[in-house]
Amino acid sequence: MRHVYLICYDVGEAKRLRRVYKCLQGAGESLQYSVFRCELSAEERQSLIERLWGLMNLREDRLLVANLGVSDGRGSENLQYWGVPRELPDSTRPLVL
């Protein structure tokens, strides 16, 4: 059974930040800077978290994983979007922070 997860991160170093962003890019939808919505099975969630642990410095960085519920149920209805939609950065230009 797939669940919807809200994954947020705060990474202090630019190189690690890019790696975490790229890892999450393949797992879900970027909602805002450092915020992703992912639909994952339990195995996919565990695999993603293990990959993220390998990229982050947990003494300096933070990761929040919130389970919003089953993807075909309440999980799909838990997020409300207000304001201007986020524009994704041009993938041909480097992301400089």
N, CA, C and O atoms as a printed pandas DataFrame, in Angstrom:
     atom_number atom_name residue_name chain_id  residue_number  x_coord  y_coord  z_coord
0              1         N          MET        A               1    0.844   -1.177    0.000
1              2        CA          MET        A               1    0.000    0.000    0.000
2              3         C          MET        A               1    0.895    1.248    0.000
3              4         O          MET        A               1    1.836    1.348    0.787
4              5         N          ARG        A               2    0.594    2.171   -0.871
5              6        CA          ARG        A               2    1.375    3.396   -0.977
6              7         C          ARG        A               2    0.777    4.481   -0.086
7              8         O          ARG        A               2   -0.441    4.601    0.055
8              9         N          HIS        A               3    1.667    5.262    0.504
9             10        CA          HIS        A               3    1.265    6.388    1.331
10            11         C          HIS        A               3    1.856    7.665    0.746
11            12         O          HIS        A               3    2.850    7.630    0.020
12            13         N          VAL        A               4    1.231    8.786    1.072
13            14        CA          VAL        A               4    1.753   10.092    0.679
14            15         C          VAL        A               4    2.611   10.599    1.838
15            16         O          VAL        A               4    2.178   10.619    2.990
16            17         N          TYR        A               5    3.832   11.005    1.508
17            18        CA          TYR        A               5    4.759   11.547    2.506
18            19         C          TYR        A               5    5.138   12.959    2.122
19            20         O          TYR        A               5    5.383   13.252    0.952
20            21         N          LEU        A               6    5.186   13.825    3.104
21            22        CA          LEU        A               6    5.726   15.157    2.945
22            23         C          LEU        A               6    7.141   15.092    3.508
23            24         O          LEU        A               6    7.331   14.801    4.689
24            25         N          ILE        A               7    8.126   15.362    2.667
25            26        CA          ILE        A               7    9.525   15.268    3.081
26            27         C          ILE        A               7   10.146   16.657    2.972
27            28         O          ILE        A               7   10.149   17.271    1.905
28            29         N          CYS        A               8   10.671   17.137    4.094
29            30        CA          CYS        A               8   11.275   18.461    4.176
30            31         C          CYS        A               8   12.692   18.299    4.712
31            32         O          CYS        A               8   12.958   17.432    5.544
32            33         N          TYR        A               9   13.581   19.131    4.233
33            34        CA          TYR        A               9   14.961   19.020    4.683
34            35         C          TYR        A               9   15.589   20.401    4.825
35            36         O          TYR        A               9   15.183   21.364    4.175
36            37         N          ASP        A              10   16.581   20.464    5.685
37            38        CA          ASP        A              10   17.371   21.666    5.913
38            39         C          ASP        A              10   18.823   21.212    5.914
39            40         O          ASP        A              10   19.289   20.587    6.866
40            41         N          VAL        A              11   19.532   21.532    4.837
41            42        CA          VAL        A              11   20.909   21.070    4.666
42            43         C          VAL        A              11   21.818   22.283    4.623
43            44         O          VAL        A              11   21.585   23.221    3.861
44            45         N          GLY        A              12   22.859   22.257    5.450
45            46        CA          GLY        A              12   23.702   23.429    5.645
46            47         C          GLY        A              12   24.807   23.641    4.634
47            48         O          GLY        A              12   25.387   24.726    4.599
48            49         N          GLU        A              13   25.122   22.675    3.823
49            50        CA          GLU        A              13   26.253   22.794    2.900
50            51         C          GLU        A              13   25.754   22.592    1.471
51            52         O          GLU        A              13   24.985   21.668    1.205
52            53         N          ALA        A              14   26.191   23.457    0.550
53            54        CA          ALA        A              14   25.649   23.489   -0.812
54            55         C          ALA        A              14   25.813   22.164   -1.555
55            56         O          ALA        A              14   24.894   21.746   -2.259
56            57         N          LYS        A              15   26.942   21.503   -1.419
57            58        CA          LYS        A              15   27.177   20.244   -2.139
58            59         C          LYS        A              15   26.207   19.163   -1.647
59            60         O          LYS        A              15   25.618   18.443   -2.454
60            61         N          ARG        A              16   26.044   19.052   -0.340
61            62        CA          ARG        A              16   25.089   18.072    0.215
62            63         C          ARG        A              16   23.667   18.444   -0.179
63            64         O          ARG        A              16   22.856   17.567   -0.475
64            65         N          LEU        A              17   23.358   19.731   -0.185
65            66        CA          LEU        A              17   22.019   20.191   -0.542
66            67         C          LEU        A              17   21.658   19.752   -1.962
67            68         O          LEU        A              17   20.553   19.260   -2.191
68            69         N          ARG        A              18   22.563   19.920   -2.903
69            70        CA          ARG        A              18   22.309   19.499   -4.283
70            71         C          ARG        A              18   22.098   17.994   -4.370
71            72         O          ARG        A              18   21.229   17.528   -5.106
72            73         N          ARG        A              19   22.890   17.237   -3.623
73            74        CA          ARG        A              19   22.761   15.776   -3.655
74            75         C          ARG        A              19   21.420   15.325   -3.084
75            76         O          ARG        A              19   20.776   14.435   -3.639
76            77         N          VAL        A              20   20.999   15.932   -1.984
77            78        CA          VAL        A              20   19.711   15.589   -1.374
78            79         C          VAL        A              20   18.579   15.957   -2.327
79            80         O          VAL        A              20   17.643   15.178   -2.505
80            81         N          TYR        A              21   18.656   17.131   -2.938
81            82        CA          TYR        A              21   17.632   17.565   -3.889
82            83         C          TYR        A              21   17.520   16.579   -5.046
83            84         O          TYR        A              21   16.415   16.184   -5.419
84            85         N          LYS        A              22   18.654   16.180   -5.618
85            86        CA          LYS        A              22   18.637   15.246   -6.751
86            87         C          LYS        A              22   18.066   13.888   -6.341
87            88         O          LYS        A              22   17.337   13.267   -7.114
88            89         N          CYS        A              23   18.385   13.431   -5.153
89            90        CA          CYS        A              23   17.870   12.163   -4.650
90            91         C          CYS        A              23   16.343   12.218   -4.551
91            92         O          CYS        A              23   15.657   11.284   -4.967
92            93         N          LEU        A              24   15.824   13.298   -4.008
93            94        CA          LEU        A              24   14.382   13.434   -3.839
94            95         C          LEU        A              24   13.671   13.723   -5.154
95            96         O          LEU        A              24   12.496   13.387   -5.306
96            97         N          GLN        A              25   14.361   14.340   -6.101
97            98        CA          GLN        A              25   13.763   14.627   -7.402
98            99         C          GLN        A              25   13.247   13.353   -8.064
99           100         O          GLN        A              25   12.207   13.370   -8.721
100          101         N          GLY        A              26   13.964   12.263   -7.895
101          102        CA          GLY        A              26   13.547   11.009   -8.490
102          103         C          GLY        A              26   12.471   10.279   -7.706
103          104         O          GLY        A              26   11.926    9.280   -8.175
104          105         N          ALA        A              27   12.163   10.771   -6.514
105          106        CA          ALA        A              27   11.218   10.075   -5.647
106          107         C          ALA        A              27    9.859   10.742   -5.542
107          108         O          ALA        A              27    8.888   10.111   -5.124
108          109         N          GLY        A              28    9.779   12.012   -5.919
109          110        CA          GLY        A              28    8.511   12.697   -5.735
110          111         C          GLY        A              28    8.462   14.033   -6.440
111          112         O          GLY        A              28    9.276   14.334   -7.313
112          113         N          GLU        A              29    7.483   14.827   -6.038
113          114        CA          GLU        A              29    7.197   16.115   -6.651
114          115         C          GLU        A              29    7.693   17.237   -5.749
115          116         O          GLU        A              29    7.359   17.279   -4.565
116          117         N          SER        A              30    8.484   18.139   -6.303
117          118        CA          SER        A              30    8.974   19.285   -5.552
118          119         C          SER        A              30    7.841   20.297   -5.399
119          120         O          SER        A              30    7.303   20.784   -6.393
120          121         N          LEU        A              31    7.478   20.615   -4.149
121          122        CA          LEU        A              31    6.393   21.562   -3.894
122          123         C          LEU        A              31    6.936   22.964   -3.665
123          124         O          LEU        A              31    6.408   23.941   -4.195
124          125         N          GLN        A              32    7.984   23.051   -2.878
125          126        CA          GLN        A              32    8.676   24.296   -2.570
126          127         C          GLN        A              32   10.138   23.936   -2.391
127          128         O          GLN        A              32   10.500   22.760   -2.391
128          129         N          TYR        A              33   10.973   24.944   -2.240
129          130        CA          TYR        A              33   12.376   24.641   -1.976
130          131         C          TYR        A              33   12.458   23.796   -0.714
131          132         O          TYR        A              33   11.904   24.167    0.320
132          133         N          SER        A              34   13.129   22.686   -0.791
133          134        CA          SER        A              34   13.364   21.776    0.330
134          135         C          SER        A              34   12.105   21.075    0.826
135          136         O          SER        A              34   12.084   20.594    1.959
136          137         N          VAL        A              35   11.056   21.004    0.010
137          138        CA          VAL        A              35    9.813   20.318    0.388
138          139         C          VAL        A              35    9.352   19.466   -0.793
139          140         O          VAL        A              35    9.177   19.971   -1.903
140          141         N          PHE        A              36    9.156   18.170   -0.545
141          142        CA          PHE        A              36    8.717   17.238   -1.580
142          143         C          PHE        A              36    7.493   16.472   -1.124
143          144         O          PHE        A              36    7.321   16.204    0.065
144          145         N          ARG        A              37    6.639   16.120   -2.080
145          146        CA          ARG        A              37    5.506   15.220   -1.858
146          147         C          ARG        A              37    5.845   13.932   -2.591
147          148         O          ARG        A              37    6.080   13.937   -3.800
148          149         N          CYS        A              38    5.868   12.824   -1.848
149          150        CA          CYS        A              38    6.244   11.539   -2.429
150          151         C          CYS        A              38    5.172   10.503   -2.124
151          152         O          CYS        A              38    4.666   10.440   -1.004
152          153         N          GLU        A              39    4.824    9.690   -3.119
153          154        CA          GLU        A              39    3.951    8.537   -2.918
154          155         C          GLU        A              39    4.841    7.310   -2.925
155          156         O          GLU        A              39    5.433    6.967   -3.948
156          157         N          LEU        A              40    4.935    6.642   -1.765
157          158        CA          LEU        A              40    5.905    5.558   -1.596
158          159         C          LEU        A              40    5.284    4.364   -0.885
159          160         O          LEU        A              40    4.396    4.509   -0.044
160          161         N          SER        A              41    5.769    3.191   -1.240
161          162        CA          SER        A              41    5.458    1.997   -0.456
162          163         C          SER        A              41    6.375    2.003    0.770
163          164         O          SER        A              41    7.280    2.833    0.859
164          165         N          ALA        A              42    6.156    1.107    1.692
165          166        CA          ALA        A              42    7.008    1.025    2.889
166          167         C          ALA        A              42    8.454    0.735    2.506
167          168         O          ALA        A              42    9.380    1.293    3.095
168          169         N          GLU        A              43    8.647   -0.130    1.527
169          170        CA          GLU        A              43   10.003   -0.475    1.086
170          171         C          GLU        A              43   10.677    0.706    0.400
171          172         O          GLU        A              43   11.856    0.974    0.633
172          173         N          GLU        A              44    9.929    1.415   -0.449
173          174        CA          GLU        A              44   10.482    2.589   -1.126
174          175         C          GLU        A              44   10.843    3.680   -0.126
175          176         O          GLU        A              44   11.875    4.338   -0.260
176          177         N          ARG        A              45    9.987    3.868    0.876
177          178        CA          ARG        A              45   10.260    4.869    1.922
178          179         C          ARG        A              45   11.552    4.535    2.644
179          180         O          ARG        A              45   12.403    5.405    2.829
180          181         N          GLN        A              46   11.707    3.282    3.054
181          182        CA          GLN        A              46   12.904    2.876    3.784
182          183         C          GLN        A              46   14.156    3.043    2.918
183          184         O          GLN        A              46   15.184    3.522    3.398
184          185         N          SER        A              47   14.072    2.656    1.668
185          186        CA          SER        A              47   15.203    2.782    0.749
186          187         C          SER        A              47   15.577    4.250    0.560
187          188         O          SER        A              47   16.759    4.595    0.574
188          189         N          LEU        A              48   14.579    5.115    0.384
189          190        CA          LEU        A              48   14.834    6.542    0.210
190          191         C          LEU        A              48   15.489    7.134    1.452
191          192         O          LEU        A              48   16.456    7.889    1.345
192          193         N          ILE        A              49   14.973    6.797    2.617
193          194        CA          ILE        A              49   15.542    7.323    3.856
194          195         C          ILE        A              49   16.987    6.863    4.025
195          196         O          ILE        A              49   17.838    7.644    4.449
196          197         N          GLU        A              50   17.269    5.625    3.703
197          198        CA          GLU        A              50   18.646    5.139    3.813
198          199         C          GLU        A              50   19.573    5.882    2.855
199          200         O          GLU        A              50   20.709    6.195    3.211
200          201         N          ARG        A              51   19.099    6.165    1.644
201          202        CA          ARG        A              51   19.910    6.941    0.693
202          203         C          ARG        A              51   20.151    8.352    1.214
203          204         O          ARG        A              51   21.261    8.875    1.117
204          205         N          LEU        A              52   19.104    8.968    1.769
205          206        CA          LEU        A              52   19.240   10.319    2.309
206          207         C          LEU        A              52   20.194   10.359    3.499
207          208         O          LEU        A              52   20.992   11.289    3.617
208          209         N          TRP        A              53   20.123    9.356    4.386
209          210        CA          TRP        A              53   21.046    9.293    5.524
210          211         C          TRP        A              53   22.488    9.264    5.044
211          212         O          TRP        A              53   23.371    9.850    5.670
212          213         N          GLY        A              54   22.724    8.577    3.925
213          214        CA          GLY        A              54   24.074    8.501    3.384
214          215         C          GLY        A              54   24.564    9.815    2.787
215          216         O          GLY        A              54   25.769   10.024    2.655
216          217         N          LEU        A              55   23.644   10.697    2.429
217          218        CA          LEU        A              55   24.005   11.975    1.819
218          219         C          LEU        A              55   24.113   13.115    2.823
219          220         O          LEU        A              55   24.836   14.083    2.592
220          221         N          MET        A              56   23.402   13.002    3.927
221          222        CA          MET        A              56   23.305   14.105    4.881
222          223         C          MET        A              56   24.304   13.948    6.022
223          224         O          MET        A              56   24.766   12.848    6.322
224          225         N          ASN        A              57   24.622   15.067    6.641
225          226        CA          ASN        A              57   25.391   15.085    7.875
226          227         C          ASN        A              57   24.371   15.332    8.990
227          228         O          ASN        A              57   23.944   16.467    9.197
228          229         N          LEU        A              58   23.988   14.297    9.691
229          230        CA          LEU        A              58   22.901   14.411   10.666
230          231         C          LEU        A              58   23.288   15.200   11.913
231          232         O          LEU        A              58   22.449   15.417   12.788
232          233         N          ARG        A              59   24.526   15.627   12.007
233          234        CA          ARG        A              59   24.936   16.528   13.099
234          235         C          ARG        A              59   24.690   17.987   12.727
235          236         O          ARG        A              59   24.665   18.863   13.591
236          237         N          GLU        A              60   24.509   18.238   11.423
237          238        CA          GLU        A              60   24.299   19.607   10.953
238          239         C          GLU        A              60   22.985   19.792   10.203
239          240         O          GLU        A              60   22.439   20.895   10.179
240          241         N          ASP        A              61   22.476   18.739    9.596
241          242        CA          ASP        A              61   21.304   18.824    8.724
242          243         C          ASP        A              61   20.074   18.235    9.421
243          244         O          ASP        A              61   20.182   17.546   10.436
244          245         N          ARG        A              62   18.903   18.525    8.847
245          246        CA          ARG        A              62   17.643   18.000    9.381
246          247         C          ARG        A              62   16.809   17.405    8.266
247          248         O          ARG        A              62   16.882   17.838    7.116
248          249         N          LEU        A              63   16.012   16.404    8.621
249          250        CA          LEU        A              63   15.093   15.763    7.686
250          251         C          LEU        A              63   13.783   15.499    8.418
251          252         O          LEU        A              63   13.781   14.955    9.523
252          253         N          LEU        A              64   12.677   15.882    7.805
253          254        CA          LEU        A              64   11.352   15.626    8.351
254          255         C          LEU        A              64   10.592   14.779    7.344
255          256         O          LEU        A              64   10.511   15.134    6.168
256          257         N          VAL        A              65   10.036   13.662    7.794
257          258        CA          VAL        A              65    9.212   12.796    6.949
258          259         C          VAL        A              65    7.858   12.665    7.643
259          260         O          VAL        A              65    7.756   12.064    8.712
260          261         N          ALA        A              66    6.821   13.232    7.027
261          262        CA          ALA        A              66    5.476   13.197    7.599
262          263         C          ALA        A              66    4.583   12.315    6.737
263          264         O          ALA        A              66    4.438   12.558    5.539
264          265         N          ASN        A              67    3.988   11.297    7.338
265          266        CA          ASN        A              67    3.061   10.402    6.638
266          267         C          ASN        A              67    1.686   11.064    6.624
267          268         O          ASN        A              67    1.077   11.271    7.674
268          269         N          LEU        A              68    1.201   11.396    5.420
269          270        CA          LEU        A              68   -0.089   12.066    5.291
270          271         C          LEU        A              68   -1.242   11.102    5.080
271          272         O          LEU        A              68   -2.399   11.521    5.053
272          273         N          GLY        A              69   -0.947    9.821    4.932
273          274        CA          GLY        A              69   -2.001    8.833    4.780
274          275         C          GLY        A              69   -1.914    8.082    3.463
275          276         O          GLY        A              69   -1.012    8.302    2.655
276          277         N          VAL        A              70   -2.863    7.201    3.271
277          278        CA          VAL        A              70   -2.916    6.342    2.089
278          279         C          VAL        A              70   -3.090    7.205    0.838
279          280         O          VAL        A              70   -3.884    8.146    0.824
280          281         N          SER        A              71   -2.332    6.869   -0.214
281          282        CA          SER        A              71   -2.308    7.720   -1.407
282          283         C          SER        A              71   -3.648    7.794   -2.129
283          284         O          SER        A              71   -3.938    8.817   -2.748
284          285         N          ASP        A              72   -4.471    6.761   -2.075
285          286        CA          ASP        A              72   -5.765    6.834   -2.749
286          287         C          ASP        A              72   -6.883    7.224   -1.793
287          288         O          ASP        A              72   -8.061    7.072   -2.115
288          289         N          GLY        A              73   -6.524    7.715   -0.646
289          290        CA          GLY        A              73   -7.503    8.140    0.348
290          291         C          GLY        A              73   -7.208    9.542    0.840
291          292         O          GLY        A              73   -7.002   10.463    0.049
292          293         N          ARG        A              74   -7.190    9.692    2.133
293          294        CA          ARG        A              74   -6.987   10.989    2.772
294          295         C          ARG        A              74   -5.643   11.614    2.417
295          296         O          ARG        A              74   -5.525   12.838    2.381
296          297         N          GLY        A              75   -4.627   10.792    2.153
297          298        CA          GLY        A              75   -3.294   11.298    1.856
298          299         C          GLY        A              75   -3.251   12.239    0.667
299          300         O          GLY        A              75   -2.453   13.176    0.643
300          301         N          SER        A              76   -4.094   11.999   -0.307
301          302        CA          SER        A              76   -4.120   12.858   -1.494
302          303         C          SER        A              76   -4.835   14.174   -1.247
303          304         O          SER        A              76   -4.691   15.111   -2.032
304          305         N          GLU        A              77   -5.600   14.260   -0.172
305          306        CA          GLU        A              77   -6.397   15.456    0.104
306          307         C          GLU        A              77   -5.810   16.317    1.215
307          308         O          GLU        A              77   -6.406   17.336    1.563
308          309         N          ASN        A              78   -4.674   15.952    1.781
309          310        CA          ASN        A              78   -4.133   16.648    2.940
310          311         C          ASN        A              78   -3.413   17.951    2.631
311          312         O          ASN        A              78   -3.192   18.752    3.539
312          313         N          LEU        A              79   -3.046   18.185    1.398
313          314        CA          LEU        A              79   -2.286   19.381    1.058
314          315         C          LEU        A              79   -3.166   20.387    0.341
315          316         O          LEU        A              79   -3.933   20.037   -0.557
316          317         N          GLN        A              80   -3.044   21.639    0.749
317          318        CA          GLN        A              80   -3.717   22.733    0.056
318          319         C          GLN        A              80   -2.637   23.659   -0.472
319          320         O          GLN        A              80   -1.667   23.950    0.228
320          321         N          TYR        A              81   -2.798   24.118   -1.689
321          322        CA          TYR        A              81   -1.837   25.022   -2.311
322          323         C          TYR        A              81   -2.462   26.407   -2.414
323          324         O          TYR        A              81   -3.576   26.559   -2.916
324          325         N          TRP        A              82   -1.747   27.401   -1.943
325          326        CA          TRP        A              82   -2.211   28.781   -2.015
326          327         C          TRP        A              82   -1.107   29.618   -2.637
327          328         O          TRP        A              82    0.075   29.343   -2.428
328          329         N          GLY        A              83   -1.471   30.613   -3.382
329          330        CA          GLY        A              83   -0.480   31.526   -3.941
330          331         C          GLY        A              83    0.087   31.032   -5.262
331          332         O          GLY        A              83   -0.460   30.135   -5.903
332          333         N          VAL        A              84    1.178   31.632   -5.641
333          334        CA          VAL        A              84    1.825   31.366   -6.924
334          335         C          VAL        A              84    2.494   29.997   -6.893
335          336         O          VAL        A              84    3.207   29.692   -5.937
336          337         N          PRO        A              85    2.284   29.160   -7.916
337          338        CA          PRO        A              85    2.953   27.861   -7.940
338          339         C          PRO        A              85    4.466   28.034   -8.085
339          340         O          PRO        A              85    4.936   28.983   -8.713
340          341         N          ARG        A              86    5.194   27.133   -7.515
341          342        CA          ARG        A              86    6.648   27.188   -7.576
342          343         C          ARG        A              86    7.118   26.853   -8.981
343          344         O          ARG        A              86    6.622   25.913   -9.602
344          345         N          GLU        A              87    8.066   27.618   -9.475
345          346        CA          GLU        A              87    8.689   27.320  -10.754
346          347         C          GLU        A              87    9.960   26.553  -10.488
347          348         O          GLU        A              87   10.785   26.974   -9.678
348          349         N          LEU        A              88   10.127   25.429  -11.162
349          350        CA          LEU        A              88   11.336   24.640  -10.993
350          351         C          LEU        A              88   12.501   25.341  -11.661
351          352         O          LEU        A              88   12.325   25.977  -12.700
352          353         N          PRO        A              89   13.699   25.236  -11.078
353          354        CA          PRO        A              89   14.854   25.873  -11.701
354          355         C          PRO        A              89   15.183   25.225  -13.035
355          356         O          PRO        A              89   14.911   24.044  -13.249
356          357         N          ASP        A              90   15.765   26.005  -13.921
357          358        CA          ASP        A              90   16.216   25.507  -15.222
358          359         C          ASP        A              90   17.296   24.474  -14.977
359          360         O          ASP        A              90   18.324   24.783  -14.373
360          361         N          SER        A              91   17.077   23.249  -15.438
361          362        CA          SER        A              91   18.018   22.156  -15.150
362          363         C          SER        A              91   19.333   22.308  -15.906
363          364         O          SER        A              91   20.291   21.588  -15.622
364          365         N          THR        A              92   19.396   23.221  -16.854
365          366        CA          THR        A              92   20.655   23.409  -17.584
366          367         C          THR        A              92   21.590   24.367  -16.859
367          368         O          THR        A              92   22.771   24.455  -17.196
368          369         N          ARG        A              93   21.078   25.079  -15.877
369          370        CA          ARG        A              93   21.922   26.004  -15.111
370          371         C          ARG        A              93   22.228   25.401  -13.750
371          372         O          ARG        A              93   21.366   24.738  -13.173
372          373         N          PRO        A              94   23.422   25.608  -13.224
373          374        CA          PRO        A              94   23.739   25.080  -11.888
374          375         C          PRO        A              94   22.935   25.824  -10.824
375          376         O          PRO        A              94   22.656   27.016  -10.954
376          377         N          LEU        A              95   22.576   25.108   -9.786
377          378        CA          LEU        A              95   21.851   25.683   -8.657
378          379         C          LEU        A              95   22.869   26.253   -7.686
379          380         O          LEU        A              95   23.643   25.498   -7.097
380          381         N          VAL        A              96   22.887   27.548   -7.508
381          382        CA          VAL        A              96   23.845   28.207   -6.626
382          383         C          VAL        A              96   23.103   28.771   -5.445
383          384         O          VAL        A              96   22.130   29.508   -5.605
384          385         N          LEU        A              97   23.561   28.426   -4.252
385          386        CA          LEU        A              97   22.916   28.913   -3.034
386          387         C          LEU        A              97   23.844   29.783   -2.239
387          388         O          LEU        A              97   23.467   30.282   -1.179
